[in-house]
């Protein structure tokens, strides 16, 4: 296929479309009401749900913070609460920034630059979130054990089961981090490529 | 009410533009319907603020192409959300063109889209506007590249397509 043939075919298609009615008045009006949910909205719903769970957990810890009666348990508690409050908020902010990108205000080039930059920021945040989530897993266990069972995990002799469970989760997390990093690397590389090409 | 009527008429007059853009950026028919709706929704959102600030087609191409950028990057595994709407994306029989049969014409169209889809996101937007018969000035206004840059980039894309055709 040659370029001229491409152009001819394109013109033929344009003529065909002109003969065809693709949408009715009612369908157009339905589309303006956004009766459907776009894919970003779905992600946003899941993230919002996650945020509610995190905030619920953080508030619960705050209400029971006096039970954390040693300096190290208190440190773990404050760290856990801070992460549970900050991380979801940052992710939601990044997502809404991408979703609220004004598609009418900027040119194709500007939109591409803004979109790729926002995407890179979100991915960096998600990547940091994975690492912090790993730390969170380690600090939330003694906090919860103290609040629910009034036990200090740092000083007591633990049975084998919690250690095995911790070990299994630890290994799974390493695999998850590794997988997340590969995804992150591939997407950011493609973003970098687009941004670089836009500069040419 | 008058605004809604004006919007409906605008979409009906230009539905072909949206169809062609969605076919370039979407991965299949369901995805194309999703993108079509997203574009109409975004056009409606900005219809009030548009008010003839630029040429109608410039505004339309800009919104449609920019919406497609975001759509390309969304979660590809998400289920389709458009099953409730019956969009007819079947084109009429193509036998009246160039003496070729409808299916042969469709095959050539598939090939044409396959070549365009091989291009990256920047190139896709530029070649689409070129095929639409837009002048370099109009392409520059829609894409934000300078006129010279549009010329250079299109030259490179044509070269790339020629190489791909030979493969």
Contacts between the chains, C-beta under 8 A, distances in Angstrom:
chain1	res1	chain2	res2	distance
A	1	B	108	7.3
A	1	B	111	5.8
A	1	B	112	6.7
A	1	B	115	6.7
A	1	B	165	5.4
A	2	B	162	8.0
A	2	B	165	6.6
A	3	B	158	5.8
A	3	B	161	6.1
A	3	B	162	7.0
A	5	B	108	7.9
A	6	B	112	5.6
A	6	B	115	7.2
A	6	B	131	6.7
A	6	B	161	7.6
A	7	B	131	6.1
A	8	B	98	8.0
A	9	B	108	5.9
A	9	B	109	6.3
A	9	B	112	5.2
A	10	B	20	7.9
A	10	B	112	7.2
A	10	B	131	4.2
A	10	B	132	7.5
A	11	B	133	7.9
A	12	B	94	7.5
A	12	B	97	4.9
A	12	B	98	7.4
A	12	B	105	7.5
A	13	B	20	7.1
A	13	B	91	7.4
A	13	B	109	6.4
A	14	B	16	6.0
A	14	B	20	7.2
A	14	B	132	7.9
A	16	B	91	4.9
A	16	B	92	6.0
A	16	B	94	6.8
A	17	B	15	7.3
A	17	B	16	3.8
A	17	B	19	5.6
A	17	B	20	7.2
A	17	B	91	6.8
A	18	B	16	6.0
A	19	B	92	5.8
A	20	B	88	7.5
A	20	B	91	6.0
A	20	B	92	5.8
A	21	B	12	7.5
A	21	B	15	7.7
A	21	B	88	7.7
A	22	B	15	4.9
A	22	B	16	7.9
A	22	B	19	5.9
A	22	B	87	6.4
A	22	B	88	5.9
A	22	B	89	6.7
A	23	B	11	6.7
A	23	B	12	7.1
A	23	B	15	5.7
A	23	B	40	7.8
A	23	B	87	6.4
A	25	B	8	5.1
A	25	B	12	7.9
A	27	B	85	5.8
A	27	B	86	7.6
A	27	B	87	6.7
A	28	B	7	7.4
A	28	B	8	5.0
A	28	B	11	5.1
A	28	B	12	7.4
A	28	B	40	6.3
A	29	B	4	6.9
A	29	B	8	7.1
A	30	B	85	6.1
A	31	B	36	8.0
A	31	B	37	4.8
A	31	B	40	4.1
A	31	B	41	5.6
A	31	B	44	7.3
A	31	B	85	7.5
A	32	B	4	7.7
A	32	B	7	7.2
A	32	B	40	6.8
A	32	B	41	6.3
A	32	B	44	4.0
A	34	B	41	5.3
A	35	B	84	7.0
A	36	B	34	7.7
A	36	B	37	5.9
A	36	B	81	4.4
A	36	B	82	5.7
A	36	B	84	7.1
A	36	B	85	7.4
A	37	B	81	5.3
A	38	B	34	7.3
A	38	B	38	5.6
A	38	B	74	7.6
A	38	B	81	6.8
A	39	B	34	7.6
A	39	B	74	4.1
A	39	B	75	5.4
A	39	B	78	4.3
A	39	B	81	7.6
A	40	B	70	7.4
A	40	B	74	6.1
A	42	B	75	7.7
A	42	B	78	5.8
A	42	B	81	8.0
A	43	B	75	6.5
A	98	B	70	7.2
A	101	B	66	7.8
A	101	B	70	6.5
A	102	B	46	7.9
A	103	B	42	5.1
A	103	B	46	7.3
A	103	B	62	7.7
A	103	B	63	5.3
A	103	B	66	3.8
A	103	B	67	5.1
A	103	B	70	7.3
A	104	B	42	7.1
A	104	B	45	7.5
A	104	B	46	3.4
A	104	B	49	6.7
A	104	B	50	6.9
A	104	B	59	6.9
A	104	B	62	6.8
A	104	B	63	5.1
A	104	B	66	7.6
A	106	B	66	6.9
A	106	B	144	7.4
A	107	B	62	6.7
A	107	B	141	8.0
A	107	B	142	6.9
A	107	B	143	5.7
A	107	B	144	2.7
A	108	B	62	6.8
A	108	B	65	5.0
A	108	B	66	6.3
A	108	B	69	7.5
A	108	B	125	5.1
A	108	B	142	6.3
A	108	B	143	4.1
A	108	B	144	6.0
A	109	B	122	7.9
A	109	B	143	5.6
A	109	B	144	3.6
A	109	B	145	5.8
A	110	B	144	5.4
A	111	B	65	8.0
A	111	B	66	4.2
A	111	B	69	5.6
A	112	B	69	5.8
A	112	B	121	6.7
A	112	B	122	6.8
A	115	B	69	5.4
A	115	B	70	6.2
A	115	B	73	7.0
A	119	B	73	6.4
A	193	B	120	7.9
A	194	B	120	7.0
A	194	B	121	6.3
A	194	B	122	6.8
A	197	B	120	7.2
A	197	B	122	5.9
A	198	B	122	6.6
